[in-house]
Amino acid sequence: MGKILLPVGEDNFELLRKNGSYYIDKTGFISELLQDSFKVNLITRPRRFGKTLAMTMLQAFFDIRKDSRSLFCGLEIAGEDRLCSEWMNRWPVLFLTFKDVAGNGFRSSYHQLAFCVSSLCVEHAYLMDSGKVDSDDRNSFARLKAGTASDTELRNSLFLLTRMMYMHYGKPVILLIDEYDVPLAKASEYGYYQEMLDVIRSIMSSSLKTNEFLQFAVITGCLRIAKESIFTGTNHFKVNSIAGNRYKDSFGFTPDEVGQLLSDAGFASRKEDVKHWYDGYRFGNQEIYCPWDVLNYVSDLESDPLMMPANYWKDTSHNDIIKCFIGKMGLEVNDKLERLLAGGCVKVKVNEDSDYTLFNTLKDTRPCEIGYSPEAATEEDFWSVLYLTGYLTAAKPGDCCGKPEPGEIDLKIPNEEVKTIFQDTIVEWFRKSVRSWDKNTLFSAVWNGEEEAVTREMTKLLRRTISYYDYNEAFYHAFLAGLFSGAGYQVESNKEHGEGRSDVIVKNYENGQIAVFEVKRSRKKEELQKDCEQALKQIDDRKYAEEFAEEYDHVLCFGIAFYRKQCRVLLR
């Protein structure tokens, strides 16, 4: 089969269908939604799992101004004649997205919000000429459209629009709000959270709380803000998160859907690669692939059939939450991160009522210190946000040892792509934080040739790290080189010296000294001494130190062996 037209980056259902792009049928979501008796439905999913595409699909299906029969021809929902007769293009629809309300200050975000509402008014400009609409409402509408509305009018804008549409059409309105929490995420990042929360709360309250002009509302976002914080007083309110089975296969791709896509594109042989890198999420009891990643990778395969999987998700979702917590929540959290990176699970309590103020409490300028914990951020917050934003997922029953306690959940890293994000973040954290560690005692011990002191200090610092390669030699090389980098020394790693490649060379030009380190990874704690001796023998046998004898006053050769977070150092 030839190339298929993949909808990479296309989140408008109508355009996707008109362009003939490849579409995995998710119209069953419409039928499932209409079975729900709740007036307000909040659906939370991580970024890049198709929320906006699903919302534009709902708009195309319900909107009374459209004739969408051709768009849905051949899709699952088209087979439900009675439902289509009652609902397809029969209802006034008000759709807006907050994904662009993301300024670096409150005023800029507020103006972006005003522009969103203004654009909405332009789309529904016919209301200005409707004789069925109250004249005072038309005046407020005109100011919203022109961007000159008062703060009160902006906060009540969605209620006003639903009332005007109800009067014009004589039918209650379906309200669709996409990415409702983006303004709050950005506000938290730049420090104006409470101001933006107050505005968003007002908009939600006026449009959702006892709104007699509302048929129902669907709201999407990444996190579920506590109802008391933003949806106060909203009745018939239902939250559909990744923990539940409602709409479990409406967002993201199922294994069968991915298999069909790969077959249609001619890349069925890459199924295991795609599974290893982009599968592993669980929404309720449904296994789910990240659609953004799958589509991007298949698109790249069409250009280069030999291309290996790449990391697409890291460019769409910030990992500040990981960086903020590493090293600040104490050794217990770091130990759990190591367990996750090794392919294991952690049993934790998850709080789905999250608050973006968490990100503010984590933004502390002090160095990461063992035992330091942000005042308002708890370990429960940490795991909850990682779970809800897609960095972790619920493990399948049987994947982990032992049963979780009541209220707990088994979490794991979903796939190789997310694992690389953790690894890269930890490497970056280590490189930055290690500069703030007090290493003077270690340096003094190295240049004075005090092997016991080097052992003690190296072990102390090693316990402050997080293993991201399951304690292999690459991890220990990076740890050792990182300790000396940026401290006024020249550091060389895996360079040719003598008759081979030495692991780490540290040059102290000022004092005319050089330290040669040969690193070994011990399989058992009892083998540390033996492996140190073997490392020193390798330095001698391969003559790593000989070329430095004339240039430096002192050449110190260290054999160093590591076993997990312990080490032993011998000096020759």
N, C-alpha and C positions, 0 to 999 in steps of 0.2 A: 504494500500500500504506500502511496506517496505521502507527502507531508500533509498534516492536518492543520487547520487554522486554530491555533491555541489562543485562548483569551487571556494571555498574560497581562496583568494590570488592568483588565477591563472589569469594572464592577457595576456596569449599567446593563441590566437584563435586556431591556428593549434593544439597545445597540448591539449587544452580543448576538441576539437572535436574528436581527436584521442583517448582520454581517456574515451570518452563516458560520460563526465560530463554534468550535467543539463545546458541547454543553453536557455536563453530567446532570441528569434529570433530578432536581430537588423540589419539584412542584408538589410532592406529597406533603411538604411542609404546610401548604395552604389548607389542605383537608384536616390535618392534625390540629392546626391552629384554630380552625372553626369549631372543633369539638370541645375546645376549652371554654368554660363558662366565665372565666375571669375577665373583667373589663379592662384591666391593665396588666399586660404581660411584659416582664423584664427578662430578656434573654442575655446571659453573659457567656462570652467565649473569648479565648485569647485573640490577639491581633492576627490578621491574615488567615482567618478561617472562613471567609465568605459571608460575613454579616451584611455588608453593604449590598452585595449582589442579591442576597435573599430579600432584603428590604425593598430594593428596586423591583424585584419580581412581584412582591406584594402590591406595590404601587401600580404596576402594569396590569395586574389581575383585577384589582378592585375599582380603579379610577373610573368614574362615571363619564369623564371627558374623552375616554379612549375607546377604541375598538381593537381589542387585543386577541381576537380569535386566532389570527394567523400566527401570533407569537407563541401560543400554547398548543398549536396543532401538533399532534403526535406525541405530546408529553402526557405523563401519568394523569394529571388533573383533568385533562380534556375528556377522559373516559367517564367522569362523574357528571352526567348530564344535569341531574337535578341541582347539584351544588353550583355548577356553572350558570345555570339559568337564574338562580337566586342571587349569586354574588358577583359573577364576572361583569365588570364595568357597570355596576349598579349603585356604587356608593361614592359620595364625595370623599376624596383622600387628601390629606395634608401631610406632605413628606418633607422633612428637612434633616440635614446631617450637621453635627457639630464638629466634624473631624478637622475643619480648618480654623476653629476658634482656639488658637494656640499661640497667642502673643507672649512676649517675654516680660510683659507688664500688664497690670489690670486694665489700664485705659485702652491699650492696643487690642487686648482680647475683647473688651466690651464693645469696641468699635467693630471688630470682626463679627461679633454676635449680632450687632445692629445691622450689619451688611447682609448677614444670612437671612434675617427677617425681612429686610428690604427686598432681597431677591425673591423671597417667597411671595411677597406682595406683588411684585412684577409678574410672577407666574400666574397669580390669581387676580390680575388687574380687572377682569370682567366684573368683579364685585363692586367696583367703583360706579358702574353704570346700572347696577341692579336696583330696580324699583322696589324690591322686596326687603332691602336692607335699610336699617335705620340710618338717618342722615348723620347723626353724631358718630356712629360707628364708621361711616364712610370718611368723615373728617379725620378720625384717629388713624384709619387705614392709610389715608393720603400722607399723613406725617410719617408713619412707619415706612411707607414706600419711598419717601423722599429722604429718609434718614434724619429727620428733625423731630422725632417723637420724644416725649418726656421719658424719664426713667420709669415712671409708673406704667406708661403705655407699653414700653418695651417688655417689662416684666409680665404684663398681662396680654401680650401680643398673640400667643397661641390660642388663648381663650377667646379673644376677640375674633380671630380668624375662623375658629370653629363655629362661633355663633353666627357670623355673617354667612358662612357656607351653609349652615343649617337653614337659615332664613331663605337663602337663594334657591336651594335645591329641595327644601322641605323634607330632608332626610338627615339623620345624624351622621357625624363625620368619623372616618377611620383616621386616626392620628399615628404616624410613623416617625419615630425619632431615632436616628442612627448615631452611634458613637457618643452617647450622652455624656460620658465621663471624660472625654478628651480635654475639655476646658479645665476640668478639675485636676487632671494629671499634670497639665502644663502649669497651672496655677501653683500647684505644690512644688514643682521644680523651680519656679522663679519667685516663690515667697509671697503670693497674694491669694492664698487658698481660701481664707475666710470670706474675703470680698466676693470672689467668684462663686463660692458655695452659696452665699446669700442670694445672688442673682439666679443661679440655676434652680435653687430651691423654690424661689418665687415663681419662676416660669412653670416648673413642674406642678406646683401646688395649684396654681390658677387654672391650668389646663386639664388636670387629672382629677382633682378633688371635687366630687359632686358636680361634675360638668354634665348638665342635662343634654348638651348638644353632641355628646360623644357616643359613638357606637361602640368602639373599643380602641385601645392603644397598644402598640407594640414598640418596645424600647430596647435597643441593643447597647451593649458596652462591654468593657473588658472586666471591670470589677463591679461587685455588688456593694454599693455604698449602703450603709445601714438605713433602713426605712425611716428611722427616727431623725436621720440627718438630712434627708432630701425628699422622701416621699411621705412626709408626715400627713396623716389624715386621709391618705389615698385608700379607698375601699375597693374590695374585690381585686386585690393586688396579688399577683403570682410571680414568683421568681423562678426562672428555669436556668439553673447553673450547670456546669459540666459534671456535677456530682449526680444529677438526676437523669432519668431515662427519657424524659420528655424532649422531643426534637433531637434525640441522640445522634441520628444520622443525617440531619438537615444541614449541618455545618461541617465542612471537611469531607474527605473522601473515604469511603469504606474500602476494605481490601478487594472486594469484587469490582468496585468501580475503578480502582487503580489498575487492576489486572486487565480490565477491558480497555482502558485508555492506552496502556503500554502495548497491547495487542494491536489496537487500531493504528497506533503510531509506528508500528513495526519494531518495537523495542521490548518484546516480551522476555527476551533473554536477560534484561537488566532488572528483572523483578526483585531478586534478592538484594541487589545494591540499593534499590529504592526503598525496600522494606527496612534495611539496616539503618539507613540515614534519615528517613522521613516518616516512618510509622511509629507506633508505640503509644500514641495518645489514647486515652480512654474517656469517652463521654458517656456517663452511666456505665452500662455493661457493653458498650459498642467500641470496638477497635477502630481508630481513626488515623488517617494520614493528614499531614498539613498540606492543603491544596496549593498554597503559594509555592512551596518547595517543589512539589511534584510537577506542576506546570512549568516552572522555570527550568527544572532539570531536563524534562522531555524536550522543551524548546531548544535548550543547548545541545541536546543529543542530535536534534535535527540538523544542527550546523556542524557538529563534530561527534560522530557516532562512537568515538573512542573515549570521549570525555568521562572522567570519573566524577562521582557526586561532589557537590560543592556546598558551602554554607550560604544559604540565601536568607535565612531567618534573622541572622544577627544584624543585617542592615536595616531591618524594619522594626526592631524592638530594642530599646535601650536596656543595658544590663547594669545600671547604676545600683539597683537593689542588691545585687550580688556583691559588688565592690564595697558597698557601705557596710555590709554585715560581716564580711570576711575579717577575722581578727578582732572584731568588736564584741562578738557575742560569747566569747570564751571558748575553751578547748572542746566543750561538749558539742557545739555546733560544728566546729572544724572537723572533729572526728566523724560526725555524721556526713559531712560533705565528702570526706575521704571514702566512706563506705559507699556512698552513691556513685562516686567516680570509679570505684572498683566493680560496679555493676550490681551492688546490693540495694537494699531498701531501708527506709527509716520509718519508724512508727511514730506519728506525730498527731497532735490535735490541730484541726484546721478550723479557723474562724472565717466563714464566708462573708460576714458583715465587715468588710474592710473599710479603711478610711485612708485617703491619700495623704493625710497629715503624717502618716508613717514615714513618708519619704523626707519630710522636713526634719523629723526628729533624728534621722540618720545622717543628715548633712552636718557632720561635726568636723571641725578643722584640726582637731587633735590627732596625733598619730594613732594608728591601730595598736591597742595594747591588750594583752591577755587579761581577761577578766573584766574589761571595760564594757559596760552595757548602756546604750542610750536610754535615757530616763523613761521615755514613753513607748519605746519599741521593745517588744518581747519576742522570744523565740517563736511563740505561736504566730505572731504577726509575720515573721520572716518566712516560715514554711507556708503560711496561707497565701501570701502574695506570690511566691514562687509557683505554687500549685495553680492558682487562678490565672496567672499570666502565661502559663504554658511551659515554664522552665522545668517543672516536675509534673508527673501524672500519677494517677492512682494505679497501683500494681494489680495485676490479675490475681484472683484467688489462687493460692498455691505457689505464687512466685516468691513469697517470703516465708521465713520460718516463724512459727507461732502465730496465734491469733491476736489482732489488735484489741486493746482494751476498749470498753464503750466510749464512744466519742473520738477514737483514734482512727487513723487511716494509714495504710501502707503507701508510701510514695517512692518513686524511682525516677531516674532520668529517662525520658522517653526514647531517645535514639542517639545515634552517633553525632548528628548535627548539634544538638543541644549540649552534648558532652563536650564538644570542642569549644563551645561558648564558655562553659565553666572553666575549662582548662586555660583558654586564652585570658580570661578575666583573672584567674588566680596568678598566672604568670605576670600580668601587668601589676596586680596588687603587690606581689612579692618584690618586683623591681622597684616600686615606689616606696613601699613601707620599709624595706630593708635599710634604706638610707637613714632612717630615723632611729634605727636600733643602735644601742651603745655597743660598739664592737672593739673599743680601745683595748679592753683586757685580752680579747682574742688576738688582735694584731701584735700586742706586746709579747704574748706567749709564743706566737709564731716566730717573730724575729729574734727572740731570746732562746729559741729551741727548747721550749718547755712542753714536752709532749703530753704530760698529764694535764696541764692547764689547757692546752689546745683541745684535748679530748673533752674536758669538762665544759668549756665555753662553746665548742661546736655542738655538743649535745643540747645545751641550754637553748641555743638559737634554733636548732633543728626542730625542737618541740613547738616552736612558734610558727612553723610552716604548715602548709597543707599539701599532701602528696597528690599530684595530678597525673602521675604515670604509674601508679601502683608500685612505688618504691623501686623502679628499675634504675639502672646506672645513669640514664639520661636525666632523671630527676635529680640525682645527687650531684651530677656535673653542674647542672643549672644552679642548684643551691650553693655549691662551693664557689663557683665563679661569681654569683650574685653578691656574696658576702664582701668580696674585695673590689668589685666594680664600683666606680664613682667615689672611691675613697683615696684617690691620689696615687693609685697603683696601676700599672699596665697589666692587664690580664689576658692571657692567651689560653684557648681551649682547643684540644685535639689538633695541635700543630705538630708538624714533623720536627723531631729532635733526635739526634743520634741515629739509631737504627729502627725507629718506629715513631708512633704518635703518643706523646704524653698527654695525660688527661687535662691538667690545669697547671699553668705556669704563672706565678705572680712575681712581678719585678718591682723592687723598691730601689729606684734609681738614687734617691737622696742618700741612703745609707749604704749603697753598693751591695745590696743583698738580693737574693732570688730564692724563691721557694718553689720546689717541684713537688706536685701532688699526684700520686697515682691512686685512683679510686677503685674500690672493690665493693660489690654488693654481697653480703653474707646471707646464706640461706638459713642459718641458725645463729642465735645469739652466741652460742659457745664457739662459733668459728671466727669471731671477730679478730682474735689475736693471730690465728693462723693466716687469715686473709691479709692482714696488715703486713706480715712477714713476706707473703707472696708478692704483695705490691712493691715492697722495697727491693726484693730480688729482681723484679721486672725492671725497675729503674736502673739497677746495676747491669743486668744482662743486656739491656738495649741502649745503655749509655746515654740516657736522657740528659744527664747533668754535665757531661764532659765538655760540651761546647761553651758552657758558661764559666768554667774555671778561671780563665784568664781575664775575662771582662768584669767579673764581680769578686768582691772581697770574701763574701760568704755565700756558699750554695747549700741550702738546707733541703734535704730530701725527706718527704713525708709519705709514708704508706698509710692510707686511711681506709677503713672498712666500715660500712654502714649496715645496720639491721633495723629496719623500720625507723624509729625515732631515736636510735642509739648509735653511737659510733665509737671507734677505737683508733687512736693515732699513734704511730711509731715513727721515730726520727732516726735517720742514719747519719 
